Every structure is written in structure tokens, then in C-alpha cells.
Amino acid sequence: MKVLACKDVGANCDFQARGRTVDEVLKKASEHARRDHDIKRVTKDYLYAWRTKIHEE
């Protein structure tokens, strides 16, 4: 299982996106960012930075 935690990217938040693939994790993280962090547009820069922080659980 692949995991990306908000704390891994500097946010003060306990959310963790989990998925079988990197794309699945990024989709969940993007939805969370829009819904809970008021990020209106998830840019390529966000996705690149987040991708580098995804790790195996």
C-alpha cells in the first residue's frame, strides 16, 4: 500500500491518502486538499512535490 501524509508535505493535518497506485494516492490527496485545505487548483507543482513524498507502508 502506498501512503502520502499531509504532514509529509508540511501541513499540520493528520490525513493520510492511501492507495495501491501512485495515481490513486494523488487523486485522494487532491480531493482532500480541495475539500479540507481550500486549495482551489491542484497544480502540476503540487502533484510533483507530493509524488516525491509517497512511500510504501
CORZI-V179858 format. One record per residue. PHI is phi in radians with two decimals (none if undefined). Layout:
BEGIN
((PHI) (PHI))
END
This chain:
BEGIN
((none) (-1.69) (-2.41) (-2.36) (-1.77) (-0.95) (-1.06) (-1.14) (-1.94) (1.62) (-1.56) (-1.54) (-2.70) (-1.60) (-1.10) (-2.32) (-1.57) (-2.19) (-2.99) (-1.38) (-2.18) (-1.06) (-1.08) (-1.12) (-1.12) (-1.12) (-1.11) (-1.13) (-1.14) (-1.12) (-1.08) (-1.10) (-1.05) (-1.17) (-1.27) (-1.87) (-2.10) (0.95) (-1.44) (-1.25) (-2.39) (-1.49) (-1.49) (-1.06) (-1.12) (-1.03) (-1.04) (-1.11) (-1.09) (-1.14) (-0.99) (-1.23) (-1.75) (-1.25) (-2.40) (-1.38) (-1.61))
END
